[in-house]
């Protein structure tokens, strides 16, 4: 059963990140079972895991919906990311192994190369970016912090943020990754923390702009005040 649940979890999660199941879309165990070829029992267990991670919401008597975030919630999440990922970057500078630093450098250079292409593969940028941030969390050597931040660092993937970045914004993000690697390699925690803080703040500015544009395009009220996560009325 555990393997079937893991397979179901990966299938649903990848569908959410790829945009197959957009924000706010209704998910049913029957629908997912038909698509994945798995039975509904592991599907339901996988959905509970995804609910715990914040990627979907299970609502009694209504079902499961892919997560949506208000502008206020995005602001709050990024405030947390600034504090926690800056701490993680500082810890990574102190604790990263040579192999981990080399892996981070490779990911940073991959992103630099991608954003230098005439036609930027934004989906590839999103994957490399997520891998980079996960690797920083691994390098910090704090398992609890890694687990806490895991789903938060995937919000840009779910929102397809990078599809809305300008070339200049993508290049700035790639340059910040490269500088962060230099700080970690130099074992300079203050530098690493400062770079990560600037990186997350610039990402927050872009993501808020994307969310605001999506709300306006959908004819929804643009509200930056924190409140409970919204779901479709049907």
N, C-alpha and C positions, 0 to 999 in steps of 0.2 A: 504493500500500500504506500509506503514512504516514497518509493521511486515514482509511482504514479502521481502522487501529490506534487513531488518536485517537478515532474514533467508538466503537469497542469499549471503550476505556479509560473514556470518559465514561459509557457505558451501565452498565458494571459498577460503577464508583465511585458513581454516583448510586443504583444499586440497594442498595449497601451502606449508604450514608448514610441512605437512606429507610427502611431496615429490611426491604426486600424479601428481602435475604440477611442473616439475623441472624448475630450472633457465633457462630463455630464451625461454621456451615453449610458443607456440602461443595459445591464448585463444579466443574462439568465443562465442558470446552470445547464438548461436544455440546449440553448443556443451554443454555448461554449463546448459542450460535450459533442455536439454534431460537428463543429469545426475542428476540434482537436482529435476526435476519435476516442476519447477517454470517457469513462463512466461519470455520472453526476456526483458520485461520492467524493472522489479526489478533487473534482472541480470545486465543490463546496468548501472543502478544507483549504484549498489554495486561495479561494476568495476570502476566507477568514484571515489568512496570513497577509494578504494584500490590504485588507481593511486595517489590520494592526499596524502596517507600515504607512498607512495614509494614502495609498494610491487609489483605493476605491472606498466607497462608503456603503455599509450595509444598513439599510433603513427598515425597521420592522414593518411588516405588512405592505411594503412597497418594493423591496428588492435591493439590488446592488447597482451603484452608479459610479462611473469613473470620476475621480476627484476633480473638483473645481475650487479655485481660490479667488476670494475677493481681493481688491487692491490693498485693503487693510491687512488681510492675512499675509499677502506677499511681503508687505513692509515688515511685519512682525517676524516672519520666517527669515528674511534677510538680515534683520537685526541680530537674530540668533546666530546666523551663519557668520556674520562679521566677528562676533565674539568668539565663537567656538572654533571656526576654521583658522582664525588668527592664532589662537592658542595651539591648534594642531600643527600649524606651520612652524611655530617656535619650537614645539616638541620634536618635530621631524628634523629640524636643523641640529638638534642636540643628540638625536637617537638613530637617525637613518643609517643603515648599513651602506657600504660602498655599492653593493648590488642594487639596493633600492634607489640610491641617488642616480645610478646609471640608468635605471628603468625610467625614472622621472625625466631625465635629460632626453632620453629617446622619445618619450611621448611629447615633450615640449617641442622637439625638433620636427616631429611628425606634423604637429599643428602649424608650426611656422611654414613648413613646406606646402601644406594644403592651402593655406590662406594666400600663398604667393601665386597659386595657379590662376590662369586667366578666367576659368570657370570654377568657382569654389564649390566643392561638394559639402554643403552645409550639414547634411546628415552624417557624413564622416567626421566633420568637426565636432558635432554633438557627442559622438561616441568617444572620440579621443579625449575630449574635454572631461567627460564623465570618468573615463579611465584614469586621467591625470589626478582628479580630485580624490578618487578612491585610493589611489596610490599614495597620496600625501597622508591620508588617514591611516593607511597601513603602516607607513613609515613613522608615524608619531608614536606607535607602540602602545596605544591606549585603546583596547578593544571596546570598552563601553562608549567612548567618544565616537569611535568608528560606527558602531551600531546606531547610536543616537542620530548621527548626521547622515546616515546612509540614504534614507528616503528623501531628506531635504535637498541633498545635492542632485537628486534626479528630477526635481521639479522642472528645470529648464527643458529636460528631455520630453516630459509629458506635455509641456506647453509649446513644444517645437520652437523655442525661443530663437535658436540660431538661424532659422529660416528668415527671420526679420532683422538680423544684424546687417549693418552696412559693412562694406569691405574694411573701412577704417576701424570700425569697432572690433571686427574679427582680428585684424592685425594687432590692435592694441591688446586684446585678450591674449593672443599668442605671445606677444612680447613680455607680458606680465608673467606668463608661465615660465618663460625662459629666465627672466630675472629671479623668480622664486627658486628655480633650480640652482642658480648661482649662489643665492643666499644660503640654501641648504648645504650645498657643497662646501661653502666657506664656514659652516658651523656657526653662522651668525643668526641667533634667534631673533634679535630685535629687527634686523633687516627683513628676515623671512616674515615676521608678523606684520610689519608695515606694508610689505608688498601684497600679502594676502588680503589685508584690510582694504587697500586701494582696489584690488581686483574684484572683491565681492561687492564693494560699493558701486563700482562702475557697472557691474552686471545687474545690480538691483535697479539702477536708473533705467537701463535698457528694458528689463523685464516688466517694470511698472508701465513703461510706455507701450509695450506690446499688449499687456493686459487691458490698458485703457482703450487702445485701438480696437481690440477684440470686442470689448463691451459695447463700444459705440457702434461698431459694425452690426452687432446683434440687436441693436436698439434697446440695450439694457441700461439702467441708470449707472453712471460712473460714480461709485461710492468708495471712498478710501477709508471709511471707518471700519474697525474690526467688528465682525459679527460671525454668527455660525455659518458654516459652509453651505452655500446654496445648492439646491438640486432642482431638476426639472419638476414641474408641477404634475406631470403625467408619466 
